[in-house]
Amino acid sequence: MPTIDFQDWASKTEQAVLDAAIRLAPELGWNGQLVQRAGKEAGLSAPDIELLLPKGASDLSALLSRRHDEAALAALGRIDVAQLKIRERIHAAVEARIEAAMADEAAVKKSGAYLAVPVHVPLALRLGWETADKLWRWAGDTATDENHYSKRVILCTVLATTLAARLAGGHEHARKHLSDRIDQVMAFEKWKATGAPKPADWGKTAAAFLGRMRYGARQADRTPPQS
């Protein structure tokens, strides 16, 4: 009898469920119903769906984010990073990650609205941190002191706000937003000292972004934006 590698089966099946979820999300939203429909379309029974995705829509959000991380890193892998200055590396990394997300724009909006619910914000922050860490590692960061954490906190903020700019204003608006903040990434100690979000304030910055995802830009803009 052939043996089944559970990890291999799980990985392939997760991606099949995610493919279905991305297609169904505009109609169903990002919720338990989506998980069930996507799982059934991938050929799973209800018990198998629960086994594969025990946290339901939260697991789907994590799969979506990590798929976009992988797509961004694959695109970045075609770049000779050694030929780029550090600011060019960060610019390329953020743009690659935003382009990966925009390939599934409708699903990203639905997942973002789901992650904006207060109980899901810790997951949103954890996924943002994962992404920032992967991109800094691609860029060659080897810091092990407090700079390791500060760089990732700041890049989390840049990623979130650049994605919001792209969703709200399109490609050129996002490019300008990102360009305006590259110097902030490179001089993060000065940036923090002049009033930009400190690591302890990252949650507030993320909350503002997630508010946009949940309620839309007009509702979120009733609160004065952070510079």
Secondary structure in CASP SS format (residue, H / E / C, confidence):
PFRMAT SS
TARGET T0000
AUTHOR 0000-0000-0000
METHOD secondary structure of the structure
MODEL  1
M C 1.00
P C 1.00
T C 1.00
I C 1.00
D C 1.00
F H 1.00
Q H 1.00
D H 1.00
W H 1.00
A H 1.00
S H 1.00
K H 1.00
T H 1.00
E H 1.00
Q H 1.00
A H 1.00
V H 1.00
L H 1.00
D H 1.00
A H 1.00
A H 1.00
I H 1.00
R H 1.00
L H 1.00
A H 1.00
P H 1.00
E H 1.00
L H 1.00
G C 1.00
W C 1.00
N C 1.00
G H 1.00
Q H 1.00
L H 1.00
V H 1.00
Q H 1.00
R H 1.00
A H 1.00
G H 1.00
K H 1.00
E H 1.00
A C 1.00
G C 1.00
L C 1.00
S C 1.00
A H 1.00
P H 1.00
D H 1.00
I H 1.00
E H 1.00
L H 1.00
L H 1.00
L C 1.00
P C 1.00
K C 1.00
G C 1.00
A H 1.00
S H 1.00
D H 1.00
L H 1.00
S H 1.00
A H 1.00
L H 1.00
L H 1.00
S H 1.00
R H 1.00
R H 1.00
H H 1.00
D H 1.00
E H 1.00
A H 1.00
A H 1.00
L H 1.00
A H 1.00
A H 1.00
L H 1.00
G C 1.00
R C 1.00
I C 1.00
D C 1.00
V H 1.00
A H 1.00
Q H 1.00
L C 1.00
K C 1.00
I H 1.00
R H 1.00
E H 1.00
R H 1.00
I H 1.00
H H 1.00
A H 1.00
A H 1.00
V H 1.00
E H 1.00
A H 1.00
R H 1.00
I H 1.00
E H 1.00
A H 1.00
A H 1.00
M H 1.00
A C 1.00
D C 1.00
E H 1.00
A H 1.00
A H 1.00
V H 1.00
K H 1.00
K H 1.00
S H 1.00
G H 1.00
A H 1.00
Y H 1.00
L H 1.00
A C 1.00
V C 1.00
P H 1.00
V H 1.00
H H 1.00
V H 1.00
P H 1.00
L H 1.00
A H 1.00
L H 1.00
R H 1.00
L H 1.00
G H 1.00
W H 1.00
E H 1.00
T H 1.00
A H 1.00
D H 1.00
K H 1.00
L H 1.00
W H 1.00
R H 1.00
W H 1.00
A C 1.00
G C 1.00
D C 1.00
T C 1.00
A C 1.00
T C 1.00
D C 1.00
E H 1.00
N H 1.00
H H 1.00
Y H 1.00
S H 1.00
K H 1.00
R H 1.00
V H 1.00
I H 1.00
L H 1.00
C H 1.00
T H 1.00
V H 1.00
L H 1.00
A H 1.00
T H 1.00
T H 1.00
L H 1.00
A H 1.00
A H 1.00
R H 1.00
L H 1.00
A H 1.00
G H 1.00
G C 1.00
H H 1.00
E H 1.00
H H 1.00
A H 1.00
R H 1.00
K H 1.00
H H 1.00
L H 1.00
S H 1.00
D H 1.00
R H 1.00
I H 1.00
D H 1.00
Q H 1.00
V H 1.00
M H 1.00
A C 1.00
F H 1.00
E H 1.00
K H 1.00
W H 1.00
K H 1.00
A H 1.00
T C 1.00
G C 1.00
A C 1.00
P C 1.00
K C 1.00
P H 1.00
A H 1.00
D H 1.00
W H 1.00
G H 1.00
K H 1.00
T H 1.00
A H 1.00
A H 1.00
A H 1.00
F H 1.00
L H 1.00
G H 1.00
R H 1.00
M H 1.00
R H 1.00
Y H 1.00
G C 1.00
A H 1.00
R H 1.00
Q H 1.00
A H 1.00
D C 1.00
R C 1.00
T C 1.00
P C 1.00
P C 1.00
Q C 1.00
S C 1.00
END
